[in-house]
Amino acid sequence: MYLIDGNNVMGQRVGWHRDKPAAQRRLLREISGMVIAKGEDAIVVFDGHPLPDVNDGDRIDGVTVFFAHPGLDADHRLVELAKDLAGSRHIVAVTSDKLLTGSFQSLGIAIIRSGRFRKMLKEEP
């Protein structure tokens, strides 16, 4: 299972900030294509409010989508989810954030940097 820092991966693409909801949807489609092809599951966490048509906790084509809790950032939600999932299944976290990396590694979770993950998404059909 992939546990993905959505904003961190979106930040790997130039211009994502011009239309954040469109960038979120595009990333979800890309991740969905990859996890379906690999037979994997993924959780993506974004900062901000849920999208009008995507609620917190929705599952879309193999990708479960969460958003930051009100008043907190996505990093807090990612660590919360990691703690809940650690030990119950193999998890690979996707982020380039140094603090998150340390938190994940302390839980025994493997890390893929966001740039490398972005390249993995491009490699999928």
N, C-alpha and C positions, 0 to 999 in steps of 0.2 A: 504494500500500500504506500502511495505517495502522500505526504502531508506537505502542502504547498503554500508558501508565502506569496499569495497572489499579486500583491502590489510590487513585491520585489521582482518577480518574474516579468510583470508588465513593464517595469522600469527599464528592462533590457531592450525595449523597442522604442525607437525615436518617435516622438509625437504622441505617445499614449495619453498624455495629460490633456490633450485638446478635447477629447471626448471619452471620459473615463468609463461611462456605462458601455459604450461600444467596445472599448478595449477589454473590459471585463468579459463581455459576451464572446468576443473573438478568442480570448485566452481559454475560456471554458470549452469552446468548440474544438480548439487545438488539443487540449488535454483529453477531452472525450475521445477524439480520434485515436490518440496514442494508447489510452488505457483499454479501449475496446480491442485494438489490434494486439495488445500484449496480454489481454485477459487479466488486467490489474484493476484495482480500485484507486480512487484518489479523493482526497479532501483538499479543498482550496479555501483559504480564508482571505477576505478582503477587508480593508479599512472602510469605514463609512457605513451608510445605510444600505439595506437591501435594495435590489433593483425592483422596479414596479412589478415585474413578472417573475421574479425569483426571490423567494422567501428564505430566511435563515433556516438552514437544515434541509433545503430541497435537494433532491437527488436528480441529476440530469445526465442521462446516458453514461452512467458509471462514475460520475463526479458529484460528490456531496459538497454543497456550497454553504459556507458560514461567513458571517460578517462580525466585525468587532462589536463587543457589548457597548451599549451607550456609555460615553465618558471614558472609554479605554481604546487602545489601538489593537490592531490585529495580532501584534506580537503576544499580547496577554492571552488572547483566545487560542493562538497556536500552542503556547506552552500548556495551557489548560487541557487541550485535546491530546497533546503528546503524553502528558501524565496519565490521562485516562486510558490511552491505547498502549502505552509502553508495556512490554512483556506479554501482551495478549496476541500479538502478531508481528510479523516483520514490517518495519516502517522505514522508509527512506524520506527524510525531510529535504525540502527544496528551499534554500534561502542563501543569500550572501551576507546576511546580517550577522555580525560577529557575536553579539550578545545572544541571539537566538541559537546560533551554532553551538555556543558553549552550553546553553540550557539543554539542547537536544543531545549533545554528546554525553552530558552527565546522566542522561536517561538511557544511554546505550543505543541511541538512534543514529543511523548512518546519515551522512549529509551529501547532497549534490548541490553544487553552486548554481545559482540562477542562470548564469550565462551558459553553462554546460547543459542545463535542462532545456533552455531555449533552443539550443542546437539539436537536442534529442527530438524536440517537437518538429523541427524542420525535416528531420530524417524520416519521419513517419509519412506514409502515403496520404 
